[in-house]
Amino acid sequence: MMGRGMTARHTAEDLAEWDREGVVLLRDLFTAEECAAVRADFDTVFGRETGWDQSLDRKKPGSIGAFHTSQFKSIEALPFHSSRALNLIGLHPALIAFARDALRTDHVHLYQGQAWAKFTGDADYDQPFHADFANHTLTVPSEDPRKNSVTIFCYFTDVTDAHGATHYVRRSDSAPIAGPEATLNPDPAFQADLQARLQAVSRSAAAPAGTAIAYTTDVYHRGTNLTAPNGHRYAFMACFKKAGDDSIGFMAWPFHHTKPWANVFDVATPEQLACLGVQPPGDPFWTETTLARAQTRFPGWDLTPWRDRLKG
Ligand SMILES: [Fe+2]
C-alpha cells in the first residue's frame, strides 16, 4: 500500500522515478482549496507591497550564480502566527506518506520546516547548481537513498520560469558529469566547467500551485531569479529523515520555543506530532504526571488519545 498508513497522493511511478533519479515532480499534491488557505496564511505572515529594494546585494554582471544572505530573508520556520493551514502544511498526510515510502520506513521525522516567500527584486536568487548535503549532514550523501533524507519543496502559487522555478538535474544525467562532492572543489575553472555541463542537462520545475518537487541530498539543483514584474512565489520546504537518524539535521524544534507552538499542538494529530518528536499514545513517556504537565504547557491540546492509551 502506498503511503504506509497515511493517505498517499503519489503513485508507484512517482516512487520509481524517485528511486531512480533522486528527484520527482509530484503533481496535484495539494488541492486548490488547500493552496488557497495556505496562500492566505502567507499573506498574513509575509504580505507587503512588492518592489525593488535597492539596498540588497546583486549578482555581478556575467558571473555564474552565487549565494547571498538576502535570498533567505523571507523565510520563517514552523510554527506561524496564522491559521492551521500553514501550521500543518509541512505535516500534511500526503507529505508524510511520500517520505515514508521514499525512505522505506514507518517512522519519519520532520527536521526542517520553513515557509519561504520570494518577491521579485528582493534579492539575487540565481544560485549555482549544488547538492544540499552540506547543510543536512556533516559528512556526505550515501549511495543508498534510504540512508539520506527527502526534501519536499511545495509550491502554493503558480511557478513559471519567471517566478523562480527550481532547476534540477536528474541523477542519471548528472552521474556521467560528477558526483555531489564536486561542489566541494574550490577551483573556479573547475566550477565554471561543472556549472556549464550541469546547465546543459538541467530541467525546470516550473509547475502550477499544488505541485511539489521532491529531491534528495545528492541531487544537483539551483534556485533561479524571479523576473515577473511584482511577482511573488510562496513555497514550503519540508525535509524528512528516518526517525532516529542522528547523522542528519537542520533544526531542533525546541530552539524555537518562543514561537506559537499551540497553533500546532491544538490541531495536529498524534501521527503529525510524532514527526516533530512527540511521543505517540502508548509510549512509556506518558504518565499521569507528564500528561498533566503537557496540559499545563498546551491547555488547548486534546490529549484524549494519549489518556485513552494510558487507561488501556
Ligand atoms: Fe538547495
Boltz pocket constraint, residues with backbone or C-beta under 6 A from the ligand:
constraints:
  - pocket:
      binder: B
      contacts: [[A, 130], [A, 131], [A, 132], [A, 221]]
      max_distance: 6.0
